[in-house]
Amino acid sequence: MQNVKGTYDYFGLEQAIRKNVQATLEEVFELYDFDGMDTSVLNELDLLTSKYAGGDEILKEMYQLTDQGKRSLGLRYDLTIPFAKVIALNPGIELPFKRYEIGKVFRDGPVKRGRLREFIQCDVDVVGVVGPEAEAELMQLATEAFKRLEIPIVLRWNNRRFLGEVLESIGISPEKKLTVMLTLDKINKIGREDIIKELESKGLNTSSISEILELIAIENPTFEQISGKCGIQKYPGALEVVALQELIVKLGLERICKFDPFLSRGLSFYTGTVYEIFDATNSYKSSLGGGGRYDSIIGQLVGKKDVRYPTVGLSFGMESIIEMMSNRNTPIKPPSVVVIPIGDTIAEALRVSAELRNSGIRVRIDNSKRKLKKSLASVSSKAIPYVIFIGENEASAGNLRLKDMNEMTETVVNVTEAIDFLKI
């Protein structure tokens, strides 16, 4: 008996950390007035393989199946397409609409560190906002979320429309823009020689390659440098960059949100702003999140290319975040008190525990029937501060014996007095 490769079971400390990360993020999402959503794991194959879905690489990794009705289905590989489906199927939703979702997705890809076959994704999306304020609010949200998780970040951002204008200005044909963008997106991962080889393999002429190399050779390139060199300052994509850049400065986010003119992200459905989040200390190399604007998907799913559903999303890299949090040795929060029944008092122990829990006190019942010395040693090793003993004499008198494990003192109290004491 073993787990399917690329899948894991979580319990104890691991699960406590995972739930803590989720709870922290959900609290931030609610503060920013995002509504929770739970989309279906099982979807029509046609939806998941549509032209505006996840891209060729992801589609190859999709789990496909057939039900008893011979319908072609698939397991969701992300949360974006199912979200787009919800909007398309519910035209009465009031816009702007803001949603978040945390749930499992499935990809039949290679298994390695940071890549599983069953894993949690966490997305926030805004549909119905045309301007850069949607991107700016998501940048604020990301900054607040990672602040609460105590993870310093740098958020690198760009605009794919602007990058397309850059490439067109140096003679890259429209049909080759996307594939060149994917190569430029690897600048920080592969060396100059590999960049040249990739560009040559894509049929670019020597002049275009030279101009690209000239651009990527600029150290810490700014928007002003790139747009000025290419003469595209007033182009639509460039103006979108300027509008968002101004908001970032006004919000005081420029220290965290860094413009990266060659970032494009791999998915083909992004239409404007894109961004990716990394550990600012550079101790963790994998991405901690990413996203961008995708204005075309929902309209295409509705079958109305002329209807615009301007949408911006941000996905948190949950498994990477959880791995970083796991390295902190965060302890599991122990119960406030352990109730130990002595003799035939289990019914009274259950009743008292229920009253304590109804008052918000976390309680564990020790019904192991071990020797009292061993039970107390276990309580002490877990740093649980209090124990309640319920013997037959206490049960008949309606009392409890409350033991302070730090002071090593005992007090006879009733349930009400115990609740008042433990809630302090």
C-alpha positions in Angstrom: 0.0 0.0 0.0 1.5 3.3 -1.0 0.5 6.8 -2.2 0.2 7.6 -5.9 3.4 9.2 -7.0 3.3 13.0 -6.5 0.5 12.9 -3.9 0.8 13.1 -0.1 -1.3 12.8 3.1 -0.9 15.6 5.6 -1.6 15.4 9.4 -0.2 16.7 12.7 2.3 19.5 12.4 2.3 19.5 8.6 -1.5 19.9 8.4 -1.5 22.6 11.2 1.0 24.7 9.1 -1.1 24.3 6.0 -4.3 25.3 7.7 -2.6 28.3 9.3 -1.4 29.5 5.9 -4.8 29.1 4.4 -6.5 30.9 7.4 -4.1 33.8 7.2 -4.7 34.3 3.5 -8.5 33.9 3.8 -8.5 36.6 6.5 -6.7 39.0 4.1 -9.0 38.1 1.2 -12.1 38.8 3.3 -10.6 42.2 4.4 -10.2 43.1 0.7 -13.9 42.1 0.2 -13.3 39.0 -2.0 -16.1 36.4 -1.9 -15.2 32.8 -1.4 -15.9 30.3 -4.2 -15.7 26.5 -4.6 -15.7 25.4 -8.3 -16.1 21.8 -9.5 -13.1 19.6 -9.7 -14.6 17.6 -12.6 -15.1 19.5 -15.9 -16.1 18.9 -19.5 -13.0 18.1 -21.5 -13.9 20.6 -24.2 -13.8 23.4 -21.6 -10.4 22.4 -20.3 -8.9 21.9 -23.8 -10.4 25.1 -25.3 -8.1 27.4 -27.2 -8.2 29.9 -24.3 -7.4 27.3 -21.6 -4.0 26.5 -20.0 -1.6 26.2 -22.9 -0.1 23.2 -24.6 2.2 22.1 -21.8 -0.5 22.0 -19.2 -3.0 20.3 -21.5 -0.5 17.4 -21.9 -0.5 17.0 -18.2 -4.3 17.0 -17.7 -5.9 13.9 -16.2 -8.6 12.8 -18.6 -11.4 10.3 -18.0 -14.7 9.0 -19.3 -17.8 8.5 -17.2 -20.5 5.8 -17.5 -22.3 8.0 -20.0 -19.2 8.0 -22.3 -18.7 11.7 -21.7 -15.2 13.0 -22.0 -14.2 14.7 -18.8 -11.0 16.0 -17.1 -9.8 17.0 -13.6 -9.2 20.7 -13.3 -5.5 21.7 -13.6 -5.9 25.2 -12.3 -8.6 27.4 -10.8 -8.7 30.1 -13.6 -10.7 28.2 -16.3 -13.3 26.9 -13.8 -13.7 30.5 -12.5 -14.2 31.8 -16.1 -16.8 29.0 -16.6 -18.8 30.3 -13.5 -18.8 33.8 -14.9 -19.8 32.6 -18.3 -22.7 30.5 -17.0 -24.0 33.3 -14.7 -24.4 36.4 -16.8 -26.5 38.0 -14.0 -23.5 38.3 -11.6 -23.1 41.9 -10.7 -19.8 43.4 -11.9 -17.2 44.2 -10.7 -17.0 40.7 -9.0 -14.2 39.7 -6.7 -13.6 36.1 -5.7 -11.1 33.9 -4.0 -10.7 30.1 -4.0 -8.4 27.6 -2.3 -8.7 24.1 -3.6 -6.9 21.1 -5.1 -5.9 20.8 -8.7 -4.3 17.9 -10.6 -1.5 17.7 -13.2 0.1 14.5 -14.5 3.5 16.0 -14.9 7.1 15.2 -13.8 7.4 15.0 -10.0 10.3 17.0 -8.4 10.8 19.5 -5.6 8.0 22.0 -5.8 6.0 20.0 -8.4 3.4 17.5 -7.3 0.5 15.8 -9.2 -2.1 16.8 -6.6 -1.6 20.1 -4.9 -3.4 23.2 -3.5 -3.9 26.3 -5.6 -5.1 29.6 -4.2 -6.4 32.3 -6.6 -8.0 35.8 -6.2 -9.6 37.4 -9.3 -11.4 40.6 -10.2 -13.7 40.7 -13.2 -15.2 43.9 -14.5 -12.5 46.5 -13.9 -10.8 47.9 -17.0 -8.2 50.2 -15.4 -5.0 49.5 -13.6 -6.6 49.9 -10.1 -7.5 46.2 -10.2 -3.8 45.3 -10.6 -2.8 47.8 -8.0 -5.2 46.4 -5.4 -4.0 42.9 -6.0 -0.4 44.1 -5.5 -1.6 45.7 -2.2 -3.3 42.4 -1.2 -0.2 40.4 -2.0 2.0 42.8 0.0 -0.3 42.5 3.0 -0.6 38.7 2.8 3.1 38.0 2.7 3.7 40.6 5.4 1.3 38.6 7.7 3.1 35.4 6.7 6.4 37.2 7.6 7.9 36.4 4.2 9.7 39.4 2.5 8.9 39.5 -1.2 9.7 41.2 -4.5 6.9 41.4 -7.0 8.2 41.6 -10.6 5.8 43.0 -13.1 5.5 43.8 -16.8 2.9 44.3 -19.5 2.7 41.7 -22.4 1.1 44.3 -24.7 4.1 46.5 -24.0 6.6 43.7 -24.6 4.8 42.9 -27.8 5.3 46.5 -28.9 9.0 46.3 -28.0 9.4 43.1 -30.2 7.5 44.6 -33.1 9.7 47.7 -33.0 12.8 45.6 -33.7 11.2 43.6 -36.5 9.7 40.5 -34.8 6.7 39.3 -36.8 3.3 39.0 -35.0 3.3 35.2 -35.4 6.6 34.9 -33.6 6.0 37.3 -30.8 4.7 34.8 -28.3 7.5 32.2 -28.8 10.1 35.0 -28.5 8.4 36.2 -25.3 8.7 32.7 -23.8 12.4 32.7 -24.5 12.9 36.2 -22.9 11.0 35.0 -19.9 13.9 32.6 -19.2 16.6 35.3 -19.0 17.2 34.7 -15.3 17.3 30.9 -15.7 19.5 30.3 -18.8 22.6 32.1 -20.0 23.2 34.4 -22.9 24.4 31.6 -25.2 21.3 29.5 -24.6 19.1 32.6 -25.3 20.9 33.0 -28.6 20.5 29.3 -29.5 16.8 29.5 -28.8 16.2 32.6 -30.8 18.2 31.2 -33.7 16.1 28.0 -33.6 13.0 30.1 -33.9 14.1 31.5 -37.2 15.0 35.0 -36.1 17.4 36.9 -38.3 20.8 38.1 -37.1 19.7 41.8 -36.9 16.7 41.0 -34.7 18.8 38.8 -32.4 21.4 41.5 -32.1 18.8 44.1 -31.1 17.3 41.7 -28.5 20.7 41.0 -27.0 21.4 44.8 -26.9 18.2 45.3 -24.9 18.8 42.4 -22.4 22.4 43.6 -21.8 21.1 46.8 -20.1 21.7 46.5 -16.4 18.4 46.8 -14.4 16.5 48.2 -17.4 13.7 50.7 -16.7 10.6 51.3 -18.6 11.9 54.7 -19.7 15.1 53.2 -21.1 13.4 50.4 -23.1 10.4 52.5 -24.4 12.8 55.4 -25.3 15.2 53.1 -27.1 12.4 51.5 -29.1 10.4 54.8 -29.6 7.1 53.4 -28.3 6.4 55.8 -25.4 2.9 56.6 -26.6 1.9 53.1 -27.7 -1.2 51.5 -25.9 0.9 48.9 -23.9 3.4 51.5 -22.9 0.6 53.9 -21.7 -0.8 51.0 -19.6 2.6 50.5 -18.0 2.8 54.3 -17.1 -0.7 54.3 -15.6 0.1 51.3 -13.3 3.6 52.6 -12.5 2.0 55.9 -11.3 -0.4 54.1 -9.0 2.4 51.9 -7.6 4.4 55.0 -6.7 1.4 56.8 -5.1 0.7 53.7 -3.0 4.3 53.4 -1.8 4.7 50.0 -3.3 7.7 50.7 -5.6 10.2 49.1 -3.1 8.4 45.8 -3.5 6.9 46.0 -7.0 9.8 46.1 -9.5 9.3 46.6 -13.2 10.8 43.8 -15.4 10.4 44.5 -19.1 11.1 40.9 -20.2 8.7 39.1 -17.9 5.9 37.5 -19.8 4.9 34.3 -17.9 4.2 31.1 -19.9 0.4 31.1 -20.3 -0.8 32.5 -23.6 -4.1 33.9 -22.4 -2.5 36.9 -20.6 -3.4 40.2 -22.4 -1.8 43.0 -20.4 -0.1 43.2 -17.0 1.7 40.1 -15.7 3.5 39.7 -12.4 5.5 37.1 -10.4 6.4 37.0 -6.7 9.7 35.8 -5.3 11.4 35.5 -1.9 13.3 38.8 -1.5 16.1 37.1 0.5 16.7 34.8 -2.5 17.0 31.8 -0.1 14.0 30.2 -1.8 14.3 30.0 -5.6 10.8 28.9 -6.7 8.0 31.4 -7.4 5.7 32.3 -4.5 2.9 33.5 -6.8 2.0 35.1 -10.1 -0.8 36.2 -12.3 -1.9 38.9 -14.6 -4.7 40.4 -16.8 -6.7 38.1 -19.1 -9.5 40.0 -20.8 -10.4 37.5 -23.5 -11.1 34.2 -21.9 -14.6 34.7 -20.5 -16.0 36.4 -23.6 -14.7 33.5 -25.7 -16.3 30.9 -23.4 -19.6 32.8 -23.7 -19.2 32.6 -27.5 -19.2 36.4 -27.8 -15.9 37.7 -28.9 -17.2 41.3 -29.0 -18.1 41.1 -25.2 -15.3 42.2 -22.9 -14.9 40.8 -19.5 -11.8 42.6 -18.2 -10.3 40.3 -15.6 -7.2 40.3 -13.4 -6.0 37.4 -11.3 -3.3 36.5 -8.8 -2.4 32.9 -7.8 -0.4 32.2 -4.6 2.1 29.3 -4.8 0.7 27.5 -1.8 3.1 24.5 -1.8 6.1 26.8 -2.0 4.7 29.1 0.8 3.9 26.1 3.0 7.4 24.7 2.5 9.0 28.0 3.6 6.7 28.1 6.7 7.6 24.5 7.5 11.2 25.4 7.9 10.4 27.6 10.8 9.5 24.7 13.1 6.1 26.2 14.0 4.7 24.3 16.9 1.2 22.8 16.9 -1.1 24.9 19.1 -1.8 22.6 22.1 -5.2 22.4 23.8 -5.8 24.7 26.8 -6.8 21.8 29.1 -6.8 18.0 29.2 -9.8 16.4 31.0 -8.9 13.1 32.7 -11.8 10.9 33.9 -10.9 8.7 36.9 -13.1 5.7 37.5 -16.5 5.4 35.8 -16.8 9.1 35.0 -16.5 9.2 31.2 -20.0 10.6 30.7 -19.3 13.4 33.1 -16.0 14.1 31.4 -17.8 14.3 28.0 -20.4 16.7 29.5 -17.9 19.0 31.1 -15.7 19.0 28.0 -18.8 20.0 25.9 -19.5 23.0 28.2 -15.8 24.1 28.0 -15.8 23.9 24.2 -19.1 25.8 24.0 -17.2 28.6 25.7 -14.4 28.5 23.1 -11.9 26.5 25.2 -9.9 23.9 23.3 -10.2 20.6 25.2 -8.7 17.1 24.9 -10.2 14.2 26.7 -7.7 11.6 27.9 -9.6 8.3 27.8 -6.5 6.1 27.3 -6.9 4.5 30.8 -3.2 4.8 31.3 -1.7 5.2 34.7 -2.2 8.8 35.9 1.6 9.4 36.1 2.0 8.6 32.4 -1.0 10.8 31.5 0.5 13.7 33.4 4.0 13.1 31.8 2.3 13.3 28.3 0.5 16.5 29.2 3.8 18.1 30.5 5.7 17.1 27.4 3.2 18.8 25.2 3.3 22.0 27.2 -0.5 21.9 28.0 -1.0 24.3 30.9 -4.0 22.7 32.7 -5.5 19.4 33.6 -9.0 18.7 35.0 -9.5 15.5 37.0 -13.0 14.1 37.3 -13.2 11.3 39.8 -16.4 9.6 41.1 -16.5 11.9 44.2 -16.1 15.0 42.1 -18.8 13.8 39.7 -21.3 13.2 42.4 -20.6 16.6 44.0 -20.7 18.5 40.7 -17.1 19.6 41.1 -13.8 19.3 39.2 -10.1 19.3 40.3 -8.2 21.9 38.2 -4.4 21.4 38.1 -2.0 24.1 37.1 0.9 22.2 35.4 3.3 25.2 35.7 2.6 25.9 39.4 1.8 22.3 40.2 -1.2 23.3 42.3 -4.7 21.9 42.4 -8.0 23.7 43.1 -11.5 22.3 43.5 -14.0 24.3 41.2 -17.3 23.9 39.5 -17.7 24.1 35.7 -18.6 27.8 35.7 -15.5 28.7 37.8 -13.3 26.5 35.5 -14.6 28.3 32.4 -14.0 31.8 33.9 -10.5 30.8 35.0 -9.5 29.1 31.7 -10.8 32.0 29.5 -8.6 34.6 31.3 
